[in-house]
Amino acid sequence: MELTDDDVLEILKLFEQSKFDFLQLEQGERKITVSKGGYSPAGMGGAGVAISSAASSIAAASPSPSPMPAPQPAPSSIPAGLVAVTAPMVGKFYSAPAPSDPPYVEVGSKVAVGATVGLIEVMKVFASIKTETAGVIERILVSSGEFVEFGQPLFLLRPN
């Protein structure tokens, strides 16, 4: 599935309205890196907005990001003995495959390596969140329907 210019504009609009400070997306020849509020991860070299390849014409058409409040600090540490299951991408988190279905996991659920614990949706495309460690879910850190950032801890798992 190739992104159209309209898809990119929609991504930029959603990004501008979100609480996220940074978005990096690559698909084929198209590479999009967007930052707001002066956020610059290591290696970005301080660039505020960089859109390359076929998306370059979109940069002029899209509104500049509005000032955002300072980013909220990430959880400072994960309790000893627990492992975080993190978001593999930016998007909307869902705890169940459908609103009427039970959640994939609850506190106390035992999970195997590769178990699906939730979904992230971006532009009507869903990606499974899978565990890399077997164990027991100790805490659920996000609510279904909440926007999440890449690398954000979603669950805390006590390994077996």
Biotite code that builds the C-alpha atoms (Angstrom):
import biotite.structure as struc

atoms = struc.array([
    struc.Atom([0.000, 0.000, 0.000], chain_id="A", res_id=1, res_name="MET", atom_name="CA", element="C"),
    struc.Atom([1.633, 3.242, -1.167], chain_id="A", res_id=2, res_name="GLU", atom_name="CA", element="C"),
    struc.Atom([0.903, 6.497, 0.670], chain_id="A", res_id=3, res_name="LEU", atom_name="CA", element="C"),
    struc.Atom([-0.766, 9.173, -1.411], chain_id="A", res_id=4, res_name="THR", atom_name="CA", element="C"),
    struc.Atom([-0.188, 12.905, -0.942], chain_id="A", res_id=5, res_name="ASP", atom_name="CA", element="C"),
    struc.Atom([-3.630, 13.067, 0.713], chain_id="A", res_id=6, res_name="ASP", atom_name="CA", element="C"),
    struc.Atom([-2.553, 10.316, 3.146], chain_id="A", res_id=7, res_name="ASP", atom_name="CA", element="C"),
    struc.Atom([0.556, 12.310, 4.064], chain_id="A", res_id=8, res_name="VAL", atom_name="CA", element="C"),
    struc.Atom([-1.487, 15.476, 4.589], chain_id="A", res_id=9, res_name="LEU", atom_name="CA", element="C"),
    struc.Atom([-3.852, 13.521, 6.843], chain_id="A", res_id=10, res_name="GLU", atom_name="CA", element="C"),
    struc.Atom([-0.885, 12.149, 8.830], chain_id="A", res_id=11, res_name="ILE", atom_name="CA", element="C"),
    struc.Atom([0.484, 15.683, 9.228], chain_id="A", res_id=12, res_name="LEU", atom_name="CA", element="C"),
    struc.Atom([-2.912, 16.978, 10.352], chain_id="A", res_id=13, res_name="LYS", atom_name="CA", element="C"),
    struc.Atom([-3.267, 14.175, 12.927], chain_id="A", res_id=14, res_name="LEU", atom_name="CA", element="C"),
    struc.Atom([0.304, 14.770, 14.103], chain_id="A", res_id=15, res_name="PHE", atom_name="CA", element="C"),
    struc.Atom([-0.325, 18.487, 14.540], chain_id="A", res_id=16, res_name="GLU", atom_name="CA", element="C"),
    struc.Atom([-3.418, 17.767, 16.672], chain_id="A", res_id=17, res_name="GLN", atom_name="CA", element="C"),
    struc.Atom([-1.663, 15.096, 18.752], chain_id="A", res_id=18, res_name="SER", atom_name="CA", element="C"),
    struc.Atom([0.419, 15.383, 21.909], chain_id="A", res_id=19, res_name="LYS", atom_name="CA", element="C"),
    struc.Atom([3.353, 13.774, 20.097], chain_id="A", res_id=20, res_name="PHE", atom_name="CA", element="C"),
    struc.Atom([6.562, 15.737, 19.557], chain_id="A", res_id=21, res_name="ASP", atom_name="CA", element="C"),
    struc.Atom([8.207, 13.587, 16.899], chain_id="A", res_id=22, res_name="PHE", atom_name="CA", element="C"),
    struc.Atom([7.145, 11.317, 14.049], chain_id="A", res_id=23, res_name="LEU", atom_name="CA", element="C"),
    struc.Atom([9.323, 9.415, 11.611], chain_id="A", res_id=24, res_name="GLN", atom_name="CA", element="C"),
    struc.Atom([7.744, 7.363, 8.827], chain_id="A", res_id=25, res_name="LEU", atom_name="CA", element="C"),
    struc.Atom([9.348, 5.513, 5.923], chain_id="A", res_id=26, res_name="GLU", atom_name="CA", element="C"),
    struc.Atom([7.548, 3.735, 3.129], chain_id="A", res_id=27, res_name="GLN", atom_name="CA", element="C"),
    struc.Atom([9.390, 2.864, -0.042], chain_id="A", res_id=28, res_name="GLY", atom_name="CA", element="C"),
    struc.Atom([11.058, 5.991, -1.448], chain_id="A", res_id=29, res_name="GLU", atom_name="CA", element="C"),
    struc.Atom([9.008, 8.291, 0.773], chain_id="A", res_id=30, res_name="ARG", atom_name="CA", element="C"),
    struc.Atom([10.550, 9.376, 4.068], chain_id="A", res_id=31, res_name="LYS", atom_name="CA", element="C"),
    struc.Atom([8.769, 11.733, 6.485], chain_id="A", res_id=32, res_name="ILE", atom_name="CA", element="C"),
    struc.Atom([10.294, 13.163, 9.654], chain_id="A", res_id=33, res_name="THR", atom_name="CA", element="C"),
    struc.Atom([8.274, 15.741, 11.570], chain_id="A", res_id=34, res_name="VAL", atom_name="CA", element="C"),
    struc.Atom([9.062, 17.438, 14.865], chain_id="A", res_id=35, res_name="SER", atom_name="CA", element="C"),
    struc.Atom([7.344, 20.186, 16.820], chain_id="A", res_id=36, res_name="LYS", atom_name="CA", element="C"),
    struc.Atom([8.099, 22.199, 19.916], chain_id="A", res_id=37, res_name="GLY", atom_name="CA", element="C"),
    struc.Atom([11.845, 22.085, 19.206], chain_id="A", res_id=38, res_name="GLY", atom_name="CA", element="C"),
    struc.Atom([12.065, 18.362, 19.983], chain_id="A", res_id=39, res_name="TYR", atom_name="CA", element="C"),
    struc.Atom([15.072, 16.851, 18.255], chain_id="A", res_id=40, res_name="SER", atom_name="CA", element="C"),
    struc.Atom([16.028, 13.230, 18.928], chain_id="A", res_id=41, res_name="PRO", atom_name="CA", element="C"),
    struc.Atom([19.687, 12.251, 18.634], chain_id="A", res_id=42, res_name="ALA", atom_name="CA", element="C"),
    struc.Atom([20.799, 12.165, 15.042], chain_id="A", res_id=43, res_name="GLY", atom_name="CA", element="C"),
    struc.Atom([18.140, 14.530, 13.715], chain_id="A", res_id=44, res_name="MET", atom_name="CA", element="C"),
    struc.Atom([20.508, 17.489, 13.888], chain_id="A", res_id=45, res_name="GLY", atom_name="CA", element="C"),
    struc.Atom([17.969, 19.989, 15.191], chain_id="A", res_id=46, res_name="GLY", atom_name="CA", element="C"),
    struc.Atom([15.758, 19.986, 12.100], chain_id="A", res_id=47, res_name="ALA", atom_name="CA", element="C"),
    struc.Atom([12.216, 21.057, 12.923], chain_id="A", res_id=48, res_name="GLY", atom_name="CA", element="C"),
    struc.Atom([10.426, 19.602, 9.918], chain_id="A", res_id=49, res_name="VAL", atom_name="CA", element="C"),
    struc.Atom([12.070, 17.526, 7.222], chain_id="A", res_id=50, res_name="ALA", atom_name="CA", element="C"),
    struc.Atom([10.000, 15.966, 4.496], chain_id="A", res_id=51, res_name="ILE", atom_name="CA", element="C"),
    struc.Atom([11.865, 14.437, 1.584], chain_id="A", res_id=52, res_name="SER", atom_name="CA", element="C"),
    struc.Atom([11.364, 12.612, -1.692], chain_id="A", res_id=53, res_name="SER", atom_name="CA", element="C"),
    struc.Atom([7.917, 12.736, -3.288], chain_id="A", res_id=54, res_name="ALA", atom_name="CA", element="C"),
    struc.Atom([6.512, 14.365, -0.164], chain_id="A", res_id=55, res_name="ALA", atom_name="CA", element="C"),
    struc.Atom([8.562, 17.564, -0.610], chain_id="A", res_id=56, res_name="SER", atom_name="CA", element="C"),
    struc.Atom([5.721, 19.358, -2.368], chain_id="A", res_id=57, res_name="SER", atom_name="CA", element="C"),
    struc.Atom([3.496, 18.623, 0.602], chain_id="A", res_id=58, res_name="ILE", atom_name="CA", element="C"),
    struc.Atom([5.715, 20.580, 3.002], chain_id="A", res_id=59, res_name="ALA", atom_name="CA", element="C"),
    struc.Atom([4.713, 23.861, 1.405], chain_id="A", res_id=60, res_name="ALA", atom_name="CA", element="C"),
    struc.Atom([1.028, 22.927, 1.358], chain_id="A", res_id=61, res_name="ALA", atom_name="CA", element="C"),
    struc.Atom([0.835, 21.845, 4.978], chain_id="A", res_id=62, res_name="SER", atom_name="CA", element="C"),
    struc.Atom([0.368, 24.351, 7.801], chain_id="A", res_id=63, res_name="PRO", atom_name="CA", element="C"),
    struc.Atom([3.294, 24.885, 10.135], chain_id="A", res_id=64, res_name="SER", atom_name="CA", element="C"),
    struc.Atom([2.953, 23.114, 13.463], chain_id="A", res_id=65, res_name="PRO", atom_name="CA", element="C"),
    struc.Atom([1.418, 25.201, 16.218], chain_id="A", res_id=66, res_name="SER", atom_name="CA", element="C"),
    struc.Atom([3.325, 25.658, 19.460], chain_id="A", res_id=67, res_name="PRO", atom_name="CA", element="C"),
    struc.Atom([2.753, 22.769, 21.821], chain_id="A", res_id=68, res_name="MET", atom_name="CA", element="C"),
    struc.Atom([3.157, 22.538, 25.565], chain_id="A", res_id=69, res_name="PRO", atom_name="CA", element="C"),
    struc.Atom([6.417, 21.097, 26.830], chain_id="A", res_id=70, res_name="ALA", atom_name="CA", element="C"),
    struc.Atom([6.589, 17.318, 26.440], chain_id="A", res_id=71, res_name="PRO", atom_name="CA", element="C"),
    struc.Atom([5.527, 15.315, 29.450], chain_id="A", res_id=72, res_name="GLN", atom_name="CA", element="C"),
    struc.Atom([8.315, 13.314, 31.042], chain_id="A", res_id=73, res_name="PRO", atom_name="CA", element="C"),
    struc.Atom([8.413, 9.595, 30.329], chain_id="A", res_id=74, res_name="ALA", atom_name="CA", element="C"),
    struc.Atom([8.109, 7.213, 33.251], chain_id="A", res_id=75, res_name="PRO", atom_name="CA", element="C"),
    struc.Atom([11.467, 7.558, 34.985], chain_id="A", res_id=76, res_name="SER", atom_name="CA", element="C"),
    struc.Atom([12.056, 3.894, 35.629], chain_id="A", res_id=77, res_name="SER", atom_name="CA", element="C"),
    struc.Atom([10.531, 0.485, 35.414], chain_id="A", res_id=78, res_name="ILE", atom_name="CA", element="C"),
    struc.Atom([10.267, -1.302, 38.765], chain_id="A", res_id=79, res_name="PRO", atom_name="CA", element="C"),
    struc.Atom([12.935, -3.933, 39.369], chain_id="A", res_id=80, res_name="ALA", atom_name="CA", element="C"),
    struc.Atom([11.983, -7.363, 38.098], chain_id="A", res_id=81, res_name="GLY", atom_name="CA", element="C"),
    struc.Atom([9.476, -6.070, 35.527], chain_id="A", res_id=82, res_name="LEU", atom_name="CA", element="C"),
    struc.Atom([9.811, -5.706, 31.753], chain_id="A", res_id=83, res_name="VAL", atom_name="CA", element="C"),
    struc.Atom([7.975, -3.095, 29.680], chain_id="A", res_id=84, res_name="ALA", atom_name="CA", element="C"),
    struc.Atom([5.993, -4.068, 26.592], chain_id="A", res_id=85, res_name="VAL", atom_name="CA", element="C"),
    struc.Atom([6.322, -0.952, 24.433], chain_id="A", res_id=86, res_name="THR", atom_name="CA", element="C"),
    struc.Atom([4.447, 0.519, 21.487], chain_id="A", res_id=87, res_name="ALA", atom_name="CA", element="C"),
    struc.Atom([6.060, -0.552, 18.196], chain_id="A", res_id=88, res_name="PRO", atom_name="CA", element="C"),
    struc.Atom([4.726, 2.584, 16.470], chain_id="A", res_id=89, res_name="MET", atom_name="CA", element="C"),
    struc.Atom([2.730, 5.777, 16.941], chain_id="A", res_id=90, res_name="VAL", atom_name="CA", element="C"),
    struc.Atom([-1.045, 5.363, 16.811], chain_id="A", res_id=91, res_name="GLY", atom_name="CA", element="C"),
    struc.Atom([-4.230, 4.620, 18.681], chain_id="A", res_id=92, res_name="LYS", atom_name="CA", element="C"),
    struc.Atom([-4.042, 1.735, 21.150], chain_id="A", res_id=93, res_name="PHE", atom_name="CA", element="C"),
    struc.Atom([-6.824, -0.850, 21.385], chain_id="A", res_id=94, res_name="TYR", atom_name="CA", element="C"),
    struc.Atom([-6.967, -3.509, 24.095], chain_id="A", res_id=95, res_name="SER", atom_name="CA", element="C"),
    struc.Atom([-9.361, -5.803, 22.182], chain_id="A", res_id=96, res_name="ALA", atom_name="CA", element="C"),
    struc.Atom([-9.923, -6.845, 18.560], chain_id="A", res_id=97, res_name="PRO", atom_name="CA", element="C"),
    struc.Atom([-13.407, -5.256, 18.592], chain_id="A", res_id=98, res_name="ALA", atom_name="CA", element="C"),
    struc.Atom([-15.307, -3.048, 21.051], chain_id="A", res_id=99, res_name="PRO", atom_name="CA", element="C"),
    struc.Atom([-17.610, -5.919, 22.039], chain_id="A", res_id=100, res_name="SER", atom_name="CA", element="C"),
    struc.Atom([-14.751, -8.419, 22.505], chain_id="A", res_id=101, res_name="ASP", atom_name="CA", element="C"),
    struc.Atom([-12.891, -9.005, 25.766], chain_id="A", res_id=102, res_name="PRO", atom_name="CA", element="C"),
    struc.Atom([-9.395, -7.484, 26.030], chain_id="A", res_id=103, res_name="PRO", atom_name="CA", element="C"),
    struc.Atom([-6.427, -9.517, 24.860], chain_id="A", res_id=104, res_name="TYR", atom_name="CA", element="C"),
    struc.Atom([-4.937, -9.393, 28.373], chain_id="A", res_id=105, res_name="VAL", atom_name="CA", element="C"),
    struc.Atom([-5.806, -8.188, 31.867], chain_id="A", res_id=106, res_name="GLU", atom_name="CA", element="C"),
    struc.Atom([-3.709, -7.754, 34.989], chain_id="A", res_id=107, res_name="VAL", atom_name="CA", element="C"),
    struc.Atom([-2.706, -11.273, 36.013], chain_id="A", res_id=108, res_name="GLY", atom_name="CA", element="C"),
    struc.Atom([-2.903, -12.738, 32.495], chain_id="A", res_id=109, res_name="SER", atom_name="CA", element="C"),
    struc.Atom([-0.132, -15.194, 31.639], chain_id="A", res_id=110, res_name="LYS", atom_name="CA", element="C"),
    struc.Atom([1.450, -14.548, 28.242], chain_id="A", res_id=111, res_name="VAL", atom_name="CA", element="C"),
    struc.Atom([3.852, -16.518, 26.067], chain_id="A", res_id=112, res_name="ALA", atom_name="CA", element="C"),
    struc.Atom([6.579, -15.085, 23.857], chain_id="A", res_id=113, res_name="VAL", atom_name="CA", element="C"),
    struc.Atom([4.906, -13.591, 20.780], chain_id="A", res_id=114, res_name="GLY", atom_name="CA", element="C"),
    struc.Atom([1.463, -13.280, 22.406], chain_id="A", res_id=115, res_name="ALA", atom_name="CA", element="C"),
    struc.Atom([-0.732, -10.453, 21.110], chain_id="A", res_id=116, res_name="THR", atom_name="CA", element="C"),
    struc.Atom([-1.513, -8.054, 23.961], chain_id="A", res_id=117, res_name="VAL", atom_name="CA", element="C"),
    struc.Atom([-3.146, -5.236, 21.981], chain_id="A", res_id=118, res_name="GLY", atom_name="CA", element="C"),
    struc.Atom([-3.422, -3.404, 18.683], chain_id="A", res_id=119, res_name="LEU", atom_name="CA", element="C"),
    struc.Atom([-2.239, -0.064, 17.355], chain_id="A", res_id=120, res_name="ILE", atom_name="CA", element="C"),
    struc.Atom([-4.195, 1.602, 14.569], chain_id="A", res_id=121, res_name="GLU", atom_name="CA", element="C"),
    struc.Atom([-2.854, 4.170, 12.125], chain_id="A", res_id=122, res_name="VAL", atom_name="CA", element="C"),
    struc.Atom([-5.064, 5.281, 9.230], chain_id="A", res_id=123, res_name="MET", atom_name="CA", element="C"),
    struc.Atom([-7.325, 2.223, 9.512], chain_id="A", res_id=124, res_name="LYS", atom_name="CA", element="C"),
    struc.Atom([-4.368, -0.180, 9.429], chain_id="A", res_id=125, res_name="VAL", atom_name="CA", element="C"),
    struc.Atom([-3.949, -2.313, 12.550], chain_id="A", res_id=126, res_name="PHE", atom_name="CA", element="C"),
    struc.Atom([-0.674, -3.727, 13.866], chain_id="A", res_id=127, res_name="ALA", atom_name="CA", element="C"),
    struc.Atom([-0.455, -6.302, 16.645], chain_id="A", res_id=128, res_name="SER", atom_name="CA", element="C"),
    struc.Atom([1.533, -5.588, 19.788], chain_id="A", res_id=129, res_name="ILE", atom_name="CA", element="C"),
    struc.Atom([3.377, -8.772, 20.685], chain_id="A", res_id=130, res_name="LYS", atom_name="CA", element="C"),
    struc.Atom([5.389, -9.743, 23.737], chain_id="A", res_id=131, res_name="THR", atom_name="CA", element="C"),
    struc.Atom([9.078, -10.547, 23.512], chain_id="A", res_id=132, res_name="GLU", atom_name="CA", element="C"),
    struc.Atom([9.116, -12.209, 26.946], chain_id="A", res_id=133, res_name="THR", atom_name="CA", element="C"),
    struc.Atom([6.882, -14.811, 28.565], chain_id="A", res_id=134, res_name="ALA", atom_name="CA", element="C"),
    struc.Atom([5.415, -13.842, 31.915], chain_id="A", res_id=135, res_name="GLY", atom_name="CA", element="C"),
    struc.Atom([2.465, -12.349, 33.788], chain_id="A", res_id=136, res_name="VAL", atom_name="CA", element="C"),
    struc.Atom([0.927, -8.925, 33.108], chain_id="A", res_id=137, res_name="ILE", atom_name="CA", element="C"),
    struc.Atom([1.496, -6.855, 36.274], chain_id="A", res_id=138, res_name="GLU", atom_name="CA", element="C"),
    struc.Atom([0.209, -3.451, 35.126], chain_id="A", res_id=139, res_name="ARG", atom_name="CA", element="C"),
    struc.Atom([-1.613, -1.948, 32.163], chain_id="A", res_id=140, res_name="ILE", atom_name="CA", element="C"),
    struc.Atom([-0.355, 1.606, 31.620], chain_id="A", res_id=141, res_name="LEU", atom_name="CA", element="C"),
    struc.Atom([-2.718, 2.858, 28.870], chain_id="A", res_id=142, res_name="VAL", atom_name="CA", element="C"),
    struc.Atom([-6.431, 2.812, 28.180], chain_id="A", res_id=143, res_name="SER", atom_name="CA", element="C"),
    struc.Atom([-8.100, 1.501, 25.063], chain_id="A", res_id=144, res_name="SER", atom_name="CA", element="C"),
    struc.Atom([-8.583, 4.309, 22.541], chain_id="A", res_id=145, res_name="GLY", atom_name="CA", element="C"),
    struc.Atom([-5.598, 6.295, 23.852], chain_id="A", res_id=146, res_name="GLU", atom_name="CA", element="C"),
    struc.Atom([-2.962, 7.648, 21.438], chain_id="A", res_id=147, res_name="PHE", atom_name="CA", element="C"),
    struc.Atom([0.480, 6.213, 22.129], chain_id="A", res_id=148, res_name="VAL", atom_name="CA", element="C"),
    struc.Atom([3.993, 7.116, 21.017], chain_id="A", res_id=149, res_name="GLU", atom_name="CA", element="C"),
    struc.Atom([6.690, 4.874, 19.584], chain_id="A", res_id=150, res_name="PHE", atom_name="CA", element="C"),
    struc.Atom([8.520, 3.157, 22.451], chain_id="A", res_id=151, res_name="GLY", atom_name="CA", element="C"),
    struc.Atom([5.957, 4.194, 25.076], chain_id="A", res_id=152, res_name="GLN", atom_name="CA", element="C"),
    struc.Atom([5.529, 1.517, 27.772], chain_id="A", res_id=153, res_name="PRO", atom_name="CA", element="C"),
    struc.Atom([2.052, -0.014, 27.492], chain_id="A", res_id=154, res_name="LEU", atom_name="CA", element="C"),
    struc.Atom([2.264, -2.951, 29.889], chain_id="A", res_id=155, res_name="PHE", atom_name="CA", element="C"),
    struc.Atom([4.557, -4.087, 32.685], chain_id="A", res_id=156, res_name="LEU", atom_name="CA", element="C"),
    struc.Atom([5.273, -7.801, 32.620], chain_id="A", res_id=157, res_name="LEU", atom_name="CA", element="C"),
    struc.Atom([6.858, -9.996, 35.284], chain_id="A", res_id=158, res_name="ARG", atom_name="CA", element="C"),
    struc.Atom([8.997, -12.503, 33.346], chain_id="A", res_id=159, res_name="PRO", atom_name="CA", element="C"),
    struc.Atom([8.706, -16.229, 34.100], chain_id="A", res_id=160, res_name="ASN", atom_name="CA", element="C"),
])
